[in-house]
Structures are given as structure tokens and as C-alpha cells.
Amino acid sequence: MATYILMTKLSSEITKRMKERAKIGEEWRRLVKEKCPEVKFVSHYALLGPYDFLDVYEAPNEEVAAKVSMISLSLGAVKAESWTAIPYHRFVELVEEI
């Protein structure tokens, strides 16, 4: 499976309800597990910067990764981007091939 990084920026409406954040996060994770059972979460971070959360997960393809982003958007994120991540050792191997 491929590794993806989900960068999420919440809406100002959601950030005003920060005390409900755990409940909202649990709903998000439940929906991802229901709609994308093949997704495997690796790690989850809260951020202080232009994005609010960074999630590392594995998915079989870009369509499943897109669904993870769409679920985030459906629950109040204003921005949800899933980026492909390549392990550094593999990146170095690819460089050697060119």
C-alpha cells in the first residue's frame, strides 16, 4: 500500500468548538473506517501553523486517499489535502536510477 499525508485545515466554525474536537475527531475516524476499511492509520498530529492536523496513513490507491480527504471536508474542514509520501531510502534509490 502507498503512504499518504493528510493535511487538514479546519473551518473557523469548527475551531470555535474546540472543546468538541475529540468527539468530531472520533466521528471522522469512524467514517473513514466505515467508508475506507482498507486504510491503515500510522500517526496523527495536531499542528500550530497553517494546517491544524497532519495524519499519516496507508491506502491502496489515490481514489481511497481522495475519499479520506472528502470525508474531512464533509465534516467541516476548509482544506484537506492527501499527499503521496515516498520513504526516503526509496527516494534515494529512484535518484540513482536517473
Long-range contacts (C-beta under 8 A, 24 or more apart in sequence): 1-38, 1-40, 1-58, 1-59, 1-60, 2-58, 2-59, 2-60, 2-61, 2-62, 2-65, 2-84, 3-42, 3-56, 3-57, 3-58, 3-84, 3-85, 3-86, 3-87, 4-56, 4-57, 4-58, 4-59, 4-65, 4-68, 4-82, 4-83, 4-84, 4-85, 5-54, 5-55, 5-56, 5-82, 5-83, 5-85, 6-53, 6-54, 6-55, 6-56, 6-57, 6-65, 6-68, 6-69, 6-72, 6-80, 6-81, 6-82, 6-83, 7-51, 7-53, 7-54, 7-79, 7-80, 7-81, 7-83, 8-51, 8-52, 8-53, 8-54, 8-55, 8-72, 8-77, 8-79, 8-80, 9-50, 9-51, 9-52, 9-77, 9-78, 9-79, 9-80, 10-52, 10-53, 10-76, 10-77, 10-78, 11-76, 11-77, 11-78, 13-76, 14-76, 14-77, 15-52, 24-75, 24-76, 27-75, 28-71, 28-72, 28-75, 31-71, 31-74, 31-75, 32-68, 32-71, 35-67, 35-71, 36-64, 36-67, 36-68, 36-71, 38-64, 39-64, 39-68, 51-79, 56-85
